[in-house]
Amino acid sequence: MNTPDENVLVVKRTLFDQLGRFQGLNFEPRKYLDAILSRGNNFFLSRAQAEKDPTHKQIIPYVLLTHGDKVLFYVRGKKAGEQRLVAKGSIGIGGHMNESDESLFALDEVAYRAGVEREVGEEIAINTKFEDRIVALLNDDTTEVGQVHMGVVHVFKLAEAKVEKREAMITNVAFLDKNELLARRDSLETWSQICLDSLDRLLA
């Protein structure tokens, strides 16, 4: 697998174990975030190394964009950076936090959230006001991708359904309700399946 030449934000898996390892979603994100976003606990690692090193977890904002009872859905095209997820449907926008975001962004949560908005803004243009809530953490050690990543699940509640794609990897964009998403569940990437299975709680 070819990986971009960049350094990405990681924490040691031992920190995750100390805080309390879990599988799937954890709805107590504050228990983890204060430690994860502490300057002494996170650092940047070569992505090429991080993708093969399960002793570290890459921190990935995973943002659900919602309007009313609908969630933004898309399909990852061939230009997706993570080739293991190509052609998979997704309800999460996000990516690696890297040094180009701001090497000191993790000093506090305000700076982290600004970094998240930049990451989302690279893929999707949001042309309306929105609220940003961190609702859960996501861990899935059952897949090769999941073993080296940890998701911070955000919900961006949009005032209007006004978005447009900015990257070629984003295709088939649409706001879908829960039943429409359930009909597509088998084609979704694993993280999106996990979120869909607890969608009511995530959006509550």
C-alpha positions as CSV (number, residue, x, y, z in Angstrom):
1,M,0.0,0.0,0.0
2,N,1.3,3.4,-0.9
3,T,1.0,6.0,1.9
4,P,1.4,9.7,1.7
5,D,4.7,11.1,2.9
6,E,3.4,12.8,6.0
7,N,3.6,12.7,9.8
8,V,0.3,11.9,11.5
9,L,-1.0,12.4,15.0
10,V,-0.8,9.2,17.2
11,V,-1.1,8.1,20.8
12,K,0.5,4.9,22.2
13,R,-1.9,1.9,22.5
14,T,-0.7,1.5,26.1
15,L,-2.4,4.9,26.9
16,F,-5.7,3.5,25.3
17,D,-5.3,0.4,27.4
18,Q,-4.8,2.4,30.6
19,L,-7.9,4.6,29.9
20,G,-9.9,1.5,29.1
21,R,-9.9,-0.4,25.9
22,F,-13.2,-1.0,24.2
23,Q,-14.6,-2.4,20.9
24,G,-17.0,-0.4,18.9
25,L,-18.4,2.9,20.2
26,N,-17.8,4.5,23.6
27,F,-20.2,7.2,24.6
28,E,-18.0,8.7,27.3
29,P,-15.5,10.6,25.0
30,R,-14.5,13.1,27.7
31,K,-13.0,10.2,29.7
32,Y,-10.4,9.8,26.9
33,L,-10.1,13.1,25.2
34,D,-8.5,15.0,28.0
35,A,-5.7,12.5,28.0
36,I,-5.5,12.1,24.2
37,L,-5.3,15.8,23.6
38,S,-2.7,16.4,26.3
39,R,0.5,17.6,24.7
40,G,2.6,15.0,26.6
41,N,0.5,12.0,25.4
42,N,0.3,12.6,21.6
43,F,2.9,13.1,19.0
44,F,3.5,12.8,15.3
45,L,4.8,9.7,13.6
46,S,5.5,8.9,9.9
47,R,2.3,7.7,8.4
48,A,4.1,4.9,6.6
49,Q,5.3,3.6,9.9
50,A,2.0,4.3,11.7
51,E,0.0,2.3,9.2
52,K,1.9,-0.9,10.1
53,D,2.4,-0.3,13.8
54,P,-0.4,-1.5,16.0
55,T,1.4,-0.3,19.1
56,H,0.1,3.2,18.2
57,K,-3.3,4.5,17.3
58,Q,-3.7,7.3,14.7
59,I,-6.3,9.8,15.8
60,I,-9.0,10.3,13.1
61,P,-11.8,12.8,13.4
62,Y,-14.9,11.0,11.9
63,V,-17.6,13.6,11.2
64,L,-21.2,12.8,10.5
65,L,-22.9,15.7,8.7
66,T,-26.6,15.8,9.5
67,H,-29.6,17.9,8.5
68,G,-32.9,17.0,10.3
69,D,-33.1,13.2,10.4
70,K,-30.8,12.8,7.4
71,V,-27.0,12.0,7.3
72,L,-24.6,12.8,4.5
73,F,-23.7,9.7,2.5
74,Y,-21.0,9.3,-0.1
75,V,-18.8,6.6,-1.8
76,R,-15.0,6.7,-1.7
77,G,-13.7,6.9,-5.3
78,K,-10.5,5.5,-6.7
79,K,-8.5,8.6,-5.7
80,A,-9.1,7.9,-2.0
81,G,-5.9,8.1,0.1
82,E,-6.8,4.9,2.0
83,Q,-6.9,2.3,-0.8
84,R,-8.4,-0.3,1.6
85,L,-11.6,1.7,1.7
86,V,-12.1,2.4,-2.1
87,A,-15.6,1.9,-3.4
88,K,-17.0,1.7,0.1
89,G,-20.0,3.8,1.1
90,S,-19.4,6.1,4.1
91,I,-21.3,8.4,6.4
92,G,-18.1,9.8,8.0
93,I,-15.9,12.6,6.7
94,G,-12.5,13.0,8.1
95,G,-8.8,12.1,7.9
96,H,-5.5,12.1,9.6
97,M,-4.4,15.0,11.7
98,N,-1.0,15.9,10.4
99,E,1.7,18.5,11.0
100,S,0.5,20.7,8.2
101,D,-2.7,21.3,10.2
102,E,-0.6,23.0,12.9
103,S,2.0,21.1,14.9
104,L,0.7,22.5,18.2
105,F,-3.0,22.1,17.5
106,A,-3.4,19.5,20.2
107,L,-2.5,21.8,23.1
108,D,-6.2,22.3,23.7
109,E,-9.6,21.2,22.4
110,V,-10.4,24.5,20.7
111,A,-7.3,24.2,18.4
112,Y,-8.2,20.5,17.8
113,R,-11.7,21.4,16.7
114,A,-10.2,24.0,14.3
115,G,-8.0,21.3,12.9
116,V,-11.1,19.1,12.4
117,E,-12.9,21.8,10.5
118,R,-9.9,22.3,8.2
119,E,-9.8,18.5,7.6
120,V,-13.5,18.4,6.7
121,G,-13.2,21.5,4.6
122,E,-10.6,19.9,2.4
123,E,-13.2,17.3,1.4
124,I,-16.6,19.0,1.7
125,A,-17.6,22.6,1.4
126,I,-20.2,23.4,4.1
127,N,-22.2,26.4,2.9
128,T,-24.3,26.9,6.0
129,K,-24.0,27.3,9.8
130,F,-23.5,24.2,11.9
131,E,-22.9,23.0,15.4
132,D,-20.1,20.7,16.2
133,R,-20.5,18.0,19.0
134,I,-18.2,15.2,19.9
135,V,-20.5,12.3,20.7
136,A,-18.3,9.2,20.9
137,L,-15.0,7.5,20.3
138,L,-14.8,4.6,17.9
139,N,-12.4,1.6,18.0
140,D,-12.4,-1.5,15.9
141,D,-9.6,-3.9,16.3
142,T,-11.2,-6.5,14.1
143,T,-9.9,-5.1,10.9
144,E,-6.4,-4.3,9.6
145,V,-7.3,-0.6,9.1
146,G,-9.0,-0.4,12.5
147,Q,-6.1,-1.8,14.5
148,V,-4.0,1.3,13.8
149,H,-6.7,4.0,14.0
150,M,-9.1,5.5,16.6
151,G,-12.0,7.6,15.6
152,V,-13.3,10.7,17.4
153,V,-17.0,10.8,16.3
154,H,-18.3,14.3,15.7
155,V,-21.8,15.3,14.6
156,F,-22.0,18.5,12.6
157,K,-25.6,19.6,12.8
158,L,-26.2,21.7,9.7
159,A,-28.8,24.5,9.5
160,E,-29.4,23.7,5.8
161,A,-28.5,20.8,3.6
162,K,-26.0,22.9,1.7
163,V,-22.7,21.0,1.0
164,E,-20.6,20.3,-2.1
165,K,-17.7,18.0,-2.6
166,R,-14.2,19.4,-3.0
167,E,-12.2,16.2,-3.6
168,A,-12.4,13.7,-6.5
169,M,-12.5,10.8,-3.9
170,I,-16.0,12.0,-2.8
171,T,-18.7,10.6,-5.1
172,N,-22.4,9.9,-5.0
173,V,-23.1,12.5,-2.3
174,A,-26.6,12.6,-0.9
175,F,-28.4,13.2,2.4
176,L,-30.2,9.9,3.4
177,D,-32.4,8.9,6.2
178,K,-31.8,5.9,8.5
179,N,-33.9,3.5,6.4
180,E,-32.1,4.5,3.2
181,L,-28.8,4.0,4.9
182,L,-29.8,0.6,6.4
183,A,-30.6,-0.5,2.8
184,R,-27.0,0.2,2.0
185,R,-25.4,-1.1,5.2
186,D,-23.6,-4.1,3.6
187,S,-21.7,-1.7,1.2
188,L,-20.6,0.7,4.0
189,E,-17.1,0.8,5.4
190,T,-16.8,-0.9,8.9
191,W,-16.7,2.4,10.9
192,S,-19.9,3.6,9.1
193,Q,-21.6,0.3,9.9
194,I,-20.8,0.7,13.5
195,C,-22.1,4.3,13.6
196,L,-25.2,3.4,11.6
197,D,-26.0,0.6,14.1
198,S,-26.1,3.2,16.9
199,L,-27.3,6.2,14.8
200,D,-30.2,7.2,17.0
201,R,-28.0,7.5,20.1
202,L,-25.3,9.3,18.1
203,L,-27.8,11.9,16.9
204,A,-29.8,12.2,20.1
